[in-house]
Amino acid sequence: TAVRTGAPVGDAKIDALVTFTRAVVLNKGFVPETAVAAFLAAGYSKAQLLEVVGHVGLKVLANYTHALTGAPLDEAFQPQQWGAPELEVA
């Protein structure tokens, strides 16, 4: 819930991961050097930086697939279901 609302998680390293991931998404990969430096300074590696990019890509793929197919959410994940605000589609 904290990640979705933007509130700090309470663990500095996890907060750095959340902040960096949000920067990747919001900037469509064009992350400012200061954000990269903060991520690395929090104890993450360059390999982990690329892992974040990979996970963001997988999430985008899954979201687009769901949007196009309307596939139902697996029952096991129902408790974590999130409802996005309605979007206008061009």
FIBA-498790 format. One record per residue: x negated, y negated, z negated of N, C-alpha, C, O, CB in turn; residue in one letter. Coordinates in nm, 3 decimals, decimal comma. Atoms other than C-alpha are relative to their C-alpha. Glycine has a CB too. Layout:
<rs>
<npx X npy Y npz Z capx X capy Y capz Z cpx X cpy Y cpz Z opx X opy Y opz Z cbpx X cbpy Y cbpz Z type A>
...
</rs>
This chain:
<rs>
<npx -0,082 npy 0,119 npz 0,000 capx 0,000 capy 0,000 capz 0,000 cpx -0,087 cpy -0,125 cpz 0,000 opx -0,056 opy -0,222 opz 0,070 cbpx 0,094 cbpy 0,000 cbpz -0,120 type T>
<npx 0,086 npy 0,118 npz 0,005 capx -0,281 capy -0,243 capz -0,083 cpx -0,057 cpy -0,032 cpz 0,138 opx -0,065 opy -0,149 opz 0,176 cbpx -0,115 cbpy 0,022 cbpz -0,100 type A>
<npx 0,058 npy 0,023 npz -0,132 capx -0,434 capy -0,196 capz 0,261 cpx 0,103 cpy -0,065 cpz 0,092 opx 0,071 opy -0,159 opz 0,165 cbpx -0,051 cbpy 0,133 cbpz 0,062 type V>
<npx -0,105 npy 0,055 npz -0,087 capx -0,103 capy -0,268 capz 0,436 cpx 0,035 cpy -0,144 cpz -0,037 opx 0,069 opy -0,223 opz 0,051 cbpx 0,124 cbpy 0,085 cbpz -0,008 type R>
<npx -0,038 npy 0,135 npz 0,043 capx -0,038 capy -0,580 capz 0,229 cpx -0,117 cpy -0,098 cpz 0,005 opx -0,097 opy -0,219 opz -0,005 cbpx 0,056 cbpy 0,003 cbpz -0,140 type T>
<npx 0,118 npy 0,086 npz -0,002 capx -0,394 capy -0,713 capz 0,252 cpx -0,058 cpy -0,026 cpz -0,137 opx -0,153 opy -0,104 opz -0,150 cbpx 0,035 cbpy -0,129 cbpz 0,064 type G>
<npx 0,051 npy 0,017 npz 0,136 capx -0,449 capy -0,691 capz -0,123 cpx -0,129 cpy 0,080 cpz -0,016 opx -0,146 opy 0,183 opz 0,049 cbpx 0,106 cbpy 0,043 cbpz -0,105 type A>
<npx 0,121 npy -0,078 npz 0,026 capx -0,789 capy -0,578 capz -0,251 cpx 0,034 cpy 0,137 cpz -0,059 opx 0,128 opy 0,151 opz -0,136 cbpx -0,095 cbpy -0,076 cbpz -0,094 type P>
<npx -0,019 npy -0,135 npz 0,051 capx -0,814 capy -0,208 capz -0,323 cpx -0,057 cpy 0,011 cpz -0,141 opx -0,006 opy 0,086 opz -0,225 cbpx -0,066 cbpy 0,104 cbpz 0,093 type V>
<npx 0,061 npy -0,002 npz 0,132 capx -1,038 capy -0,270 capz -0,621 cpx -0,136 cpy 0,067 cpz -0,002 opx -0,204 opy 0,069 opz -0,105 cbpx 0,089 cbpy 0,069 cbpz -0,096 type G>
<npx 0,132 npy -0,061 npz -0,015 capx -1,347 capy -0,088 capz -0,495 cpx -0,070 cpy -0,081 cpz 0,110 opx -0,022 opy -0,086 opz 0,223 cbpx 0,009 cbpy 0,155 cbpz 0,036 type D>
<npx 0,067 npy 0,091 npz -0,094 capx -1,596 capy -0,322 capz -0,325 cpx -0,035 cpy 0,066 cpz 0,133 opx -0,022 opy 0,005 opz 0,238 cbpx -0,125 cbpy -0,056 cbpz -0,064 type A>
<npx 0,039 npy -0,067 npz -0,124 capx -1,715 capy -0,064 capz -0,074 cpx 0,123 cpy 0,030 cpz 0,087 opx 0,119 opy 0,012 opz 0,208 cbpx -0,076 cbpy 0,131 cbpz -0,031 type K>
<npx -0,123 npy -0,026 npz -0,075 capx -1,362 capy 0,037 capz 0,026 cpx 0,058 cpy -0,130 cpz 0,054 opx 0,106 opy -0,135 opz 0,167 cbpx 0,105 cbpy 0,073 cbpz -0,089 type I>
<npx -0,048 npy 0,130 npz -0,047 capx -1,261 capy -0,329 capz 0,047 cpx -0,080 cpy -0,046 cpz 0,122 opx -0,023 opy -0,105 opz 0,215 cbpx -0,010 cbpy -0,105 cbpz -0,112 type D>
<npx 0,083 npy 0,036 npz -0,116 capx -1,554 capy -0,386 capz 0,286 cpx 0,042 cpy 0,080 cpz 0,123 opx 0,044 opy 0,027 opz 0,234 cbpx -0,150 cbpy 0,023 cbpz -0,031 type A>
<npx -0,047 npy -0,085 npz -0,110 capx -1,433 capy -0,095 capz 0,499 cpx 0,132 cpy -0,053 cpz 0,056 opx 0,150 opy -0,062 opz 0,178 cbpx 0,016 cbpy 0,146 cbpz -0,046 type L>
<npx -0,130 npy 0,052 npz -0,042 capx -1,079 capy -0,234 capz 0,509 cpx -0,018 cpy -0,132 cpz 0,075 opx 0,043 opy -0,153 opz 0,180 cbpx 0,093 cbpy -0,020 cbpz -0,122 type V>
<npx 0,023 npy 0,130 npz -0,063 capx -1,202 capy -0,584 capz 0,592 cpx -0,062 cpy 0,016 cpz 0,138 opx -0,021 opy -0,050 opz 0,234 cbpx -0,091 cbpy -0,087 cbpz -0,088 type T>
<npx 0,065 npy -0,022 npz -0,128 capx -1,427 capy -0,457 capz 0,870 cpx 0,098 cpy 0,061 cpz 0,101 opx 0,104 opy 0,018 opz 0,216 cbpx -0,123 cbpy 0,091 cbpz -0,016 type F>
<npx -0,097 npy -0,064 npz -0,089 capx -1,156 capy -0,234 capz 1,016 cpx 0,102 cpy -0,101 cpz 0,050 opx 0,136 opy -0,103 opz 0,168 cbpx 0,071 cbpy 0,117 cbpz -0,071 type T>
<npx -0,095 npy 0,104 npz -0,039 capx -0,912 capy -0,523 capz 1,015 cpx -0,064 cpy -0,095 cpz 0,102 opx 0,002 opy -0,138 opz 0,197 cbpx 0,048 cbpy -0,080 cbpz -0,125 type R>
<npx 0,070 npy 0,088 npz -0,095 capx -1,174 capy -0,738 capz 1,194 cpx -0,011 cpy 0,066 cpz 0,137 opx 0,003 opy 0,000 opz 0,240 cbpx -0,140 cbpy -0,035 cbpz -0,053 type A>
<npx 0,007 npy -0,073 npz -0,127 capx -1,218 capy -0,468 capz 1,461 cpx 0,133 cpy -0,010 cpz 0,073 opx 0,137 opy -0,039 opz 0,193 cbpx -0,039 cbpy 0,148 cbpz -0,023 type V>
<npx -0,133 npy 0,000 npz -0,062 capx -0,844 capy -0,453 capz 1,523 cpx 0,040 cpy -0,141 cpz 0,045 opx 0,080 opy -0,160 opz 0,159 cbpx 0,104 cbpy 0,056 cbpz -0,098 type V>
<npx -0,046 npy 0,136 npz -0,031 capx -0,769 capy -0,826 capz 1,510 cpx -0,081 cpy -0,067 cpz 0,110 opx -0,029 opy -0,149 opz 0,186 cbpx -0,004 cbpy -0,086 cbpz -0,123 type L>
<npx 0,087 npy 0,062 npz -0,101 capx -1,066 capy -0,919 capz 1,729 cpx -0,021 cpy 0,089 cpz 0,122 opx -0,103 opy 0,060 opz 0,209 cbpx -0,135 cbpy -0,032 cbpz -0,061 type N>
<npx 0,006 npy -0,093 npz -0,114 capx -1,016 capy -0,628 capz 1,971 cpx -0,142 cpy 0,044 cpz 0,031 opx -0,183 opy 0,053 opz 0,146 cbpx 0,062 cbpy -0,064 cbpz 0,124 type K>
<npx 0,135 npy -0,049 npz -0,014 capx -1,369 capy -0,510 capz 1,909 cpx -0,107 cpy -0,107 cpz 0,001 opx -0,225 opy -0,077 opz -0,018 cbpx -0,010 cbpy 0,078 cbpz 0,124 type G>
<npx 0,097 npy 0,109 npz -0,002 capx -1,535 capy -0,851 capz 1,933 cpx -0,017 cpy -0,053 cpz -0,143 opx 0,026 opy -0,163 opz -0,176 cbpx 0,046 cbpy -0,115 cbpz 0,096 type F>
<npx 0,013 npy 0,028 npz 0,142 capx -1,628 capy -0,850 capz 1,565 cpx -0,115 cpy -0,099 cpz -0,023 opx -0,224 opy -0,080 opz 0,031 cbpx -0,024 cbpy 0,130 cbpz -0,080 type V>
<npx 0,108 npy 0,094 npz 0,030 capx -1,827 capy -1,147 capz 1,434 cpx -0,118 cpy 0,069 cpz -0,069 opx -0,099 opy 0,163 opz -0,147 cbpx 0,052 cbpy -0,115 cbpz -0,088 type P>
<npx 0,121 npy -0,057 npz 0,062 capx -2,185 capy -1,067 capz 1,332 cpx 0,007 cpy -0,004 cpz -0,152 opx -0,046 opy 0,084 opz -0,219 cbpx -0,124 cbpy -0,073 cbpz 0,049 type E>
<npx -0,011 npy 0,009 npz 0,146 capx -2,102 capy -1,182 capz 0,980 cpx 0,081 cpy 0,118 cpz -0,056 opx 0,050 opy 0,167 opz -0,165 cbpx 0,066 cbpy -0,133 cbpz -0,041 type T>
<npx -0,080 npy -0,114 npz 0,044 capx -1,839 capy -0,906 capz 0,953 cpx -0,081 cpy 0,129 cpz 0,009 opx -0,072 opy 0,215 opz -0,079 cbpx 0,129 cbpy 0,011 cbpz 0,084 type A>
<npx 0,087 npy -0,118 npz -0,014 capx -2,085 capy -0,646 capz 1,082 cpx -0,102 cpy 0,001 cpz -0,113 opx -0,125 opy 0,105 opz -0,175 cbpx -0,071 cbpy 0,001 cbpz 0,138 type V>
<npx 0,102 npy 0,009 npz 0,106 capx -2,350 capy -0,768 capz 0,837 cpx 0,060 cpy 0,033 cpz -0,136 opx -0,004 opy 0,102 opz -0,217 cbpx -0,061 cbpy -0,141 cbpz -0,002 type A>
<npx -0,065 npy -0,028 npz 0,129 capx -2,104 capy -0,754 capz 0,545 cpx 0,030 cpy 0,149 cpz -0,014 opx 0,015 opy 0,205 opz -0,122 cbpx 0,129 cbpy -0,082 cbpz -0,015 type A>
<npx -0,029 npy -0,143 npz 0,000 capx -2,004 capy -0,399 capz 0,640 cpx -0,127 cpy 0,079 cpz -0,030 opx -0,126 opy 0,170 opz -0,113 cbpx 0,060 cbpy 0,044 cbpz 0,137 type F>
<npx 0,127 npy -0,069 npz 0,022 capx -2,366 capy -0,286 capz 0,655 cpx -0,055 cpy -0,028 cpz -0,140 opx -0,110 opy 0,061 opz -0,203 cbpx -0,103 cbpy -0,042 cbpz 0,106 type L>
<npx 0,048 npy 0,037 npz 0,134 capx -2,453 capy -0,473 capz 0,334 cpx 0,077 cpy 0,074 cpz -0,110 opx 0,025 opy 0,092 opz -0,220 cbpx 0,013 cbpy -0,150 cbpz -0,022 type A>
<npx -0,080 npy -0,073 npz 0,098 capx -2,174 capy -0,283 capz 0,156 cpx -0,047 cpy 0,145 cpz -0,015 opx 0,003 opy 0,219 opz -0,100 cbpx 0,148 cbpy -0,002 cbpz 0,040 type A>
<npx 0,054 npy -0,135 npz 0,012 capx -2,372 capy 0,036 capz 0,213 cpx 0,038 cpy 0,094 cpz 0,112 opx 0,008 opy 0,213 opz 0,107 cbpx 0,043 cbpy 0,058 cbpz -0,128 type G>
<npx -0,036 npy -0,083 npz -0,114 capx -2,232 capy 0,161 capz 0,541 cpx -0,111 cpy -0,005 cpz 0,104 opx -0,193 opy -0,096 opz 0,104 cbpx 0,134 cbpy -0,047 cbpz 0,062 type Y>
<npx 0,102 npy -0,009 npz -0,104 capx -2,448 capy 0,264 capz 0,836 cpx 0,057 cpy -0,043 cpz 0,135 opx 0,178 opy -0,062 opz 0,150 cbpx -0,056 cbpy 0,143 cbpz 0,009 type S>
<npx -0,045 npy 0,031 npz -0,135 capx -2,435 capy 0,175 capz 1,204 cpx 0,082 cpy 0,115 cpz 0,058 opx 0,175 opy 0,092 opz 0,136 cbpx -0,120 cbpy -0,031 cbpz 0,091 type K>
<npx -0,079 npy -0,115 npz -0,046 capx -2,308 capy 0,528 capz 1,270 cpx 0,142 cpy -0,009 cpz -0,055 opx 0,239 opy 0,022 opz 0,015 cbpx -0,067 cbpy 0,133 cbpz -0,044 type A>
<npx -0,133 npy 0,013 npz 0,060 capx -2,020 capy 0,464 capz 1,030 cpx 0,078 cpy -0,115 cpz 0,063 opx 0,201 opy -0,111 opz 0,071 cbpx -0,011 cbpy -0,022 cbpz -0,151 type Q>
<npx -0,063 npy 0,108 npz -0,073 capx -1,949 capy 0,139 capz 1,212 cpx 0,067 cpy 0,056 cpz 0,125 opx 0,181 opy 0,020 opz 0,157 cbpx -0,105 cbpy -0,110 cbpz 0,038 type L>
<npx -0,057 npy -0,061 npz -0,120 capx -1,895 capy 0,345 capz 1,527 cpx 0,114 cpy 0,097 cpz -0,035 opx 0,207 opy 0,113 opz 0,044 cbpx -0,108 cbpy 0,074 cbpz 0,078 type L>
<npx -0,111 npy -0,086 npz 0,044 capx -1,677 capy 0,590 capz 1,332 cpx 0,127 cpy -0,082 cpz -0,017 opx 0,235 opy -0,037 opz 0,020 cbpx -0,036 cbpy 0,071 cbpz -0,133 type E>
<npx -0,116 npy 0,088 npz 0,015 capx -1,447 capy 0,301 capz 1,245 cpx 0,062 cpy -0,028 cpz 0,137 opx 0,183 opy -0,019 opz 0,154 cbpx -0,039 cbpy -0,133 cbpz -0,070 type V>
<npx -0,049 npy 0,027 npz -0,135 capx -1,420 capy 0,213 capz 1,614 cpx 0,072 cpy 0,122 cpz 0,056 opx 0,177 opy 0,110 opz 0,119 cbpx -0,116 cbpy -0,043 cbpz 0,093 type V>
<npx -0,062 npy -0,123 npz -0,048 capx -1,343 capy 0,575 capz 1,697 cpx 0,136 cpy 0,025 cpz -0,064 opx 0,230 opy 0,064 opz 0,004 cbpx -0,090 cbpy 0,118 cbpz -0,027 type G>
<npx -0,127 npy -0,020 npz 0,069 capx -1,070 capy 0,596 capz 1,435 cpx 0,105 cpy -0,102 cpz 0,043 opx 0,223 opy -0,069 opz 0,055 cbpx -0,020 cbpy -0,007 cbpz -0,151 type H>
<npx -0,093 npy 0,101 npz -0,050 capx -0,915 capy 0,271 capz 1,551 cpx 0,052 cpy 0,043 cpz 0,137 opx 0,172 opy 0,033 opz 0,165 cbpx -0,069 cbpy -0,141 cbpz 0,009 type V>
<npx -0,040 npy -0,047 npz -0,132 capx -0,912 capy 0,409 capz 1,905 cpx 0,099 cpy 0,115 cpz -0,007 opx 0,197 opy 0,118 opz 0,069 cbpx -0,121 cbpy 0,042 cbpz 0,080 type G>
<npx -0,093 npy -0,112 npz 0,016 capx -0,744 capy 0,731 capz 1,793 cpx 0,136 cpy -0,047 cpz -0,049 opx 0,239 opy 0,004 opz -0,006 cbpx -0,058 cbpy 0,103 cbpz -0,098 type L>
<npx -0,127 npy 0,052 npz 0,053 capx -0,482 capy 0,535 capz 1,601 cpx 0,079 cpy -0,071 cpz 0,109 opx 0,201 opy -0,057 opz 0,118 cbpx -0,026 cbpy -0,095 cbpz -0,118 type K>
<npx -0,067 npy 0,067 npz -0,112 capx -0,406 capy 0,320 capz 1,905 cpx 0,061 cpy 0,103 cpz 0,095 opx 0,175 opy 0,089 opz 0,137 cbpx -0,100 cbpy -0,092 cbpz 0,076 type V>
<npx -0,049 npy -0,105 npz -0,089 capx -0,373 capy 0,631 capz 2,121 cpx 0,124 cpy 0,067 cpz -0,059 opx 0,223 opy 0,089 opz 0,012 cbpx -0,109 cbpy 0,104 cbpz 0,025 type L>
<npx -0,114 npy -0,064 npz 0,066 capx -0,139 capy 0,794 capz 1,868 cpx 0,122 cpy -0,093 cpz -0,002 opx 0,234 opy -0,049 opz 0,024 cbpx -0,036 cbpy 0,041 cbpz -0,143 type A>
<npx -0,112 npy 0,096 npz 0,004 capx 0,072 capy 0,478 capz 1,832 cpx 0,063 cpy -0,018 cpz 0,138 opx 0,186 opy -0,021 opz 0,149 cbpx -0,049 cbpy -0,134 cbpz -0,052 type N>
<npx -0,053 npy 0,017 npz -0,135 capx 0,107 capy 0,432 capz 2,208 cpx 0,076 cpy 0,124 cpz 0,044 opx 0,182 opy 0,115 opz 0,106 cbpx -0,113 cbpy -0,031 cbpz 0,100 type Y>
<npx -0,067 npy -0,124 npz -0,036 capx 0,195 capy 0,797 capz 2,255 cpx 0,136 cpy 0,009 cpz -0,067 opx 0,235 opy 0,045 opz -0,004 cbpx -0,086 cbpy 0,121 cbpz -0,040 type T>
<npx -0,128 npy -0,002 npz 0,072 capx 0,463 capy 0,773 capz 1,988 cpx 0,098 cpy -0,101 cpz 0,061 opx 0,216 opy -0,071 opz 0,079 cbpx -0,021 cbpy -0,031 cbpz -0,149 type H>
<npx -0,087 npy 0,103 npz -0,056 capx 0,598 capy 0,450 capz 2,136 cpx 0,060 cpy 0,043 cpz 0,133 opx 0,176 opy 0,013 opz 0,162 cbpx -0,078 cbpy -0,130 cbpz 0,018 type A>
<npx -0,048 npy -0,043 npz -0,132 capx 0,628 capy 0,606 capz 2,481 cpx 0,089 cpy 0,123 cpz -0,005 opx 0,178 opy 0,139 opz 0,078 cbpx -0,117 cbpy 0,027 cbpz 0,090 type L>
<npx -0,074 npy -0,127 npz 0,004 capx 0,766 capy 0,944 capz 2,375 cpx 0,108 cpy 0,005 cpz -0,106 opx 0,202 opy 0,083 opz -0,096 cbpx -0,096 cbpy 0,112 cbpz -0,022 type T>
<npx -0,096 npy -0,006 npz 0,109 capx 0,957 capy 0,871 capz 2,056 cpx -0,010 cpy 0,128 cpz -0,080 opx 0,086 opy 0,169 opz -0,146 cbpx 0,140 cbpy -0,016 cbpz 0,053 type G>
<npx 0,018 npy -0,126 npz 0,074 capx 0,813 capy 1,190 capz 1,908 cpx 0,027 cpy -0,023 cpz -0,148 opx -0,020 opy -0,122 opz -0,205 cbpx -0,143 cbpy 0,056 cbpz 0,022 type A>
<npx -0,030 npy 0,018 npz 0,142 capx 0,943 capy 1,240 capz 1,554 cpx -0,124 cpy 0,021 cpz -0,087 opx -0,215 opy 0,095 opz -0,051 cbpx 0,111 cbpy 0,097 cbpz -0,042 type P>
<npx 0,108 npy -0,015 npz 0,097 capx 0,711 capy 1,210 capz 1,257 cpx 0,011 cpy 0,136 cpz -0,067 opx 0,120 opy 0,178 opz -0,105 cbpx 0,003 cbpy -0,114 cbpz -0,105 type L>
<npx 0,000 npy -0,130 npz 0,067 capx 0,610 capy 1,545 capz 1,110 cpx 0,056 cpy -0,016 cpz -0,141 opx 0,032 opy -0,116 opz -0,209 cbpx -0,142 cbpy 0,060 cbpz -0,005 type D>
<npx -0,063 npy 0,003 npz 0,131 capx 0,804 capy 1,625 capz 0,795 cpx -0,101 cpy -0,023 cpz -0,112 opx -0,071 opy -0,092 opz -0,210 cbpx 0,076 cbpy 0,130 cbpz -0,025 type E>
<npx 0,103 npy 0,014 npz 0,104 capx 0,481 capy 1,644 capz 0,592 cpx -0,041 cpy -0,145 cpz -0,021 opx -0,087 opy -0,182 opz -0,129 cbpx -0,122 cbpy 0,083 cbpz 0,036 type A>
<npx 0,042 npy 0,140 npz 0,009 capx 0,416 capy 1,275 capz 0,665 cpx 0,116 cpy -0,095 cpz -0,028 opx 0,095 opy -0,216 opz -0,037 cbpx -0,069 cbpy -0,040 cbpz 0,128 type F>
<npx -0,116 npy 0,084 npz 0,024 capx 0,768 capy 1,146 capz 0,600 cpx -0,016 cpy -0,093 cpz -0,121 opx 0,025 opy -0,209 opz -0,114 cbpx 0,122 cbpy 0,087 cbpz -0,020 type Q>
<npx 0,014 npy 0,090 npz 0,116 capx 0,680 capy 1,010 capz 0,251 cpx -0,087 cpy -0,124 cpz 0,027 opx -0,072 opy -0,225 opz -0,041 cbpx -0,059 cbpy 0,077 cbpz -0,116 type P>
<npx 0,087 npy 0,114 npz -0,031 capx 0,416 capy 0,780 capz 0,407 cpx 0,051 cpy -0,082 cpz 0,119 opx -0,018 opy -0,173 opz 0,165 cbpx -0,141 cbpy 0,048 cbpz 0,029 type Q>
<npx -0,051 npy 0,069 npz -0,118 capx 0,637 capy 0,660 capz 0,693 cpx 0,008 cpy -0,150 cpz -0,025 opx 0,049 opy -0,196 opz -0,132 cbpx 0,137 cbpy 0,055 cbpz 0,039 type Q>
<npx 0,000 npy 0,146 npz 0,007 capx 0,606 capy 0,290 capz 0,762 cpx 0,085 cpy -0,052 cpz 0,114 opx 0,078 opy -0,002 opz 0,226 cbpx -0,145 cbpy -0,057 cbpz 0,008 type W>
<npx -0,084 npy 0,059 npz -0,103 capx 0,854 capy 0,080 capz 0,950 cpx -0,057 cpy -0,134 cpz 0,044 opx -0,060 opy -0,230 opz -0,033 cbpx 0,143 cbpy -0,017 cbpz -0,049 type G>
<npx 0,054 npy 0,125 npz -0,055 capx 0,699 capy -0,185 capz 1,172 cpx 0,114 cpy -0,096 cpz 0,028 opx 0,227 opy -0,054 opz 0,056 cbpx -0,082 cbpy 0,026 cbpz 0,128 type A>
<npx -0,103 npy 0,097 npz -0,037 capx 0,888 capy -0,507 capz 1,230 cpx 0,035 cpy 0,017 cpz 0,148 opx -0,049 opy 0,061 opz 0,228 cbpx -0,046 cbpy -0,146 cbpz -0,029 type P>
<npx -0,042 npy -0,011 npz -0,139 capx 1,085 capy -0,512 capz 1,553 cpx -0,084 cpy -0,092 cpz 0,087 opx -0,109 opy -0,207 opz 0,051 cbpx 0,151 cbpy -0,033 cbpz 0,015 type E>
<npx 0,081 npy 0,079 npz -0,092 capx 0,877 capy -0,632 capz 1,846 cpx 0,078 cpy -0,025 cpz 0,127 opx 0,155 opy 0,060 opz 0,172 cbpx -0,133 cbpy 0,072 cbpz 0,031 type L>
<npx -0,060 npy 0,028 npz -0,130 capx 0,995 capy -0,801 capz 2,160 cpx -0,092 cpy 0,058 cpz 0,106 opx -0,213 opy 0,035 opz 0,104 cbpx 0,022 cbpy -0,153 cbpz 0,022 type E>
<npx 0,077 npy -0,060 npz -0,108 capx 0,884 capy -0,610 capz 2,465 cpx 0,025 cpy -0,078 cpz 0,127 opx 0,139 opy -0,105 opz 0,164 cbpx 0,036 cbpy 0,150 cbpz 0,019 type V>
<npx -0,011 npy 0,080 npz -0,123 capx 0,812 capy -0,805 capz 2,781 cpx 0,055 cpy 0,083 cpz 0,113 opx 0,072 opy 0,032 opz 0,224 cbpx -0,135 cbpy -0,057 cbpz 0,040 type A>
</rs>
